[in-house]
Amino acid sequence: MKLAGECNCGAVTMSVSGEPSIISICHCTDCRRFTGHVSAYIIAFDAAEITGPVRGWTTRAESGKEAVRFFCPHCGSGVYARHIGEPRVFINGGLCIPGTLAPPTKEFWMRSAEPWDAAYPNTFAMEFQPLREPIPQRRLEWATAEGRCNCGQIRVGVKTIQHAVVCSCTTCRRFTGSISAYLAIVGRDDLEMVGRPKTWSSLAESGRRVRRMFCGECGSSIAIEHDARVEVYGGILPLGSLPPPEGQRFRQNVEKWAKAYPVA
């Protein structure tokens, strides 16, 4: 297998060849926050060629293992992860060219999956959820759903989700590192944010300029800002607070084996 890709700003490139040891979908809370999607597509290789500057953020699993997730510090695109003490490289599939990814064989942390997000057929699915110590934070004043990035520096509260979509555009794939992005669309007056996210501005395929927000410390995907609304990456919001998506953008970039999400 050969895969290649680059981040949204082009500063980081990746190429890899060989047989992957794992092709999986992960629903763990850390992956949800990092990608901003309801799950992450991860493919593991013994080694990969990665060029350009990356920044890492370390998290600890229930097992005691520490994982470092790397992202482009300029545009926020998710790139790869490593487990400390282990040589393998875990590539974020969204970085790769659409249509080049193999279907997953394993699916982890199904207890963190949204109720409407069923496991892929023919995958070995594990129903495990890591234990996490609560981080003491002041509660947002009026939010009905509130979440945070992996390091806790950015807090987001949403009063009302107008509707939700799944987006498979190349920019969202690279930015999140996942094969698609769950976007909760909210009005500006229905969004409350604590902390200062880093932003990356680009032209969307529609021709509109949009700003993507991410945590500059841990790389978690936060939101997209354009026009009079904000699209919050659903992965940072709590489990069970997300409605089923009402549509899917850029279906031409959807992997052939990818599941069809239930459309409300």
Secondary structure, 3 states (H helix, E strand, C coil): CEEEEECCCCCCEEEEECCCCEEEEECCHHHHHHHCCCCEEEEEECCCEEECCCEEEEEECCCCCEEEEEECCCCCCEEEEEECCCCCEEEEHHHECCCCCCCCCEEECHHHCCCCCCCCCCCEECCCCCCCCCCCCCCCCCCCEEEECCCCCCEEEECCCCEEEEECCHHHHHHHCCCCEEEEEEEHHHEEEECCCEEEEEECCCCCEEEEEECCCCCCEEEEEECCEEEEEHHHCCCCCCCCCCCEECHHHCCCCCCCCCCC
